[in-house]
């Protein structure tokens, strides 16, 4: 039977690696314990968030519930990182809405999505060279999280 609290060790280690000193090796037992601790942390976070939602008579967790739970944990760096990440996501969403609005107000033949695609391609021209030098797995979600929060993959 698989333990539901075990997270993929590779993902956990990509997150933990920047916090470790250079040349530090980690045993398989420590990796397994970090994986289980990650699952335990997220389970407790979800529990706190669910309690907060229930206190507001809501059955669906919201961002407010997660931020409340993070604040309750009293780990300022994690809470601040989450708030910064959320603000960044909201800013990007607003930029996309503005681009769509601009495209539609110009009466252009291009849709807002086409404009965004071209913007993304222009922004990512330099990123392709960096990816070729990277580890090659190209996990965009982890890369985005790492670039927004400073946690995750380290610069190799």
N, C-alpha and C positions, 0 to 999 in steps of 0.2 A: 504494500500500500504506500502511495506517495504522500509525503508530508505536505499539506497545503501551505505551510508557512515557509517552505524552502523556495528561495528565489534562484534564478540561474546564476551560478557562481561567476561566470564570465562577466555578466552585467554588474554584479555586486563589486567585483574586483576593479572594473573600470571606474566605478564611482569612488572606491576606497583608495585606489593607487595614488592619486594626487596628495592625499593626506599622509601617506607614508613617506619616509625619508628615502633618498636615493640608495639603491642597492639593498633595500630591505626585502627579504624573501618571506613568504607566508606559507605555512604548512597547509596541507589539505584539511586538517582538523580545524584550523583557524578559519579557512575559507568557508567550510561548512557551518561553523558557528556564526560567522558574519552573515551568511545567507539566511540562517534561521532568525538571527537578530533583526534583519531587515524585515522579514515577514511579521515578526512580533511587533515591531515598531509600527508598521503600516496597519496591522490589525487594531492596535490600541488607538491609533490616530482615527481610523474609521469608526471605532466605538465611540470616541469622544465627539466626533462630528455627528454621528447618529443621535446621540443623547441631546446635543444642541438642537438639531432639527426637530426632534420629538418635543422638546421644551417649547418650541415655537409652533407646535401642532402641524409639522410638515413631515411628509413621508419621503420626500426626495431631498437628497443632500445637495447643498449649493456651495458655491465658493465661500460664502460667508461662514458656513459650517466648518469647512476645512480650515480656514484661517483662524476661526475661534479655537479649534482643536490644537492647531499649531501653537497658538498663543498660550493655551493651557499647559502645554508641555514645558513652557518656560525655557526654550532654547532659542535665544534671540537671533543667532546667526541663521538658523533654519527658517524662522518666521520671516525675518527681513529678506532673505533670499527668495522666499515664496512670494512675498508682496512685490518685490522688484520684478520677478518673472511674470507675475500677473499683469503688472502695469505695462511691461514690454509687450505682452500679447495683446492687450487692449489697444495700445498705440498702433501696433501693426494692423489690427482689425480696422481701426479708424483710417489708417492710410489706405487700406484696400477700399473702404467705402468712399473715400474722397476720390480715388482714382476712377472708380466706377461712375461716380457722379460727374466727374470731369469729362469722362469719355462720352457719357450720355448727353451732357449739356453742349458738347462740341458738335453733336450731330454726326459724329464720326462713324465710319463703316465698321470700325473695330469695336468689339464689345469690351466691357470693363475687364473681363477675364483675359482677353487678348493683350490689353494694355499691361495688366499685372504680369502676364507671362513674359512679355518683352522686358519689363522692369526687372523681373527675377533673373532672366537670362543675362541681362547687362550686369547685375550685381554679382552673379555667380561666375563670370568669366575668370576672375582671379582665383576663385575657389577650386576650379578644376585642377589647376596646377598644384594646389596644396593637397588635394585629395590623392593625387598620384604619388605624393611623397608620404602620405599617411599610412595607416595600417591596412587599408584596403577593404575593410568590411562595410564602410559607407552607411552606417546606421544613422540616418538623418535625425531621428528623434533624439537620440543620445547626443549627437553633435549640437543640435539646437539647444537642448537643455544645458549642455556644458558651456556653450557660448553665452547663454543668457545669465547663468548663475555663477559661473566660475568653478562649478563642481563637475566632475566627470572626467572626460579624457584630458590627459595632459598633453602639452605641446611636445611632440617628439622631434 
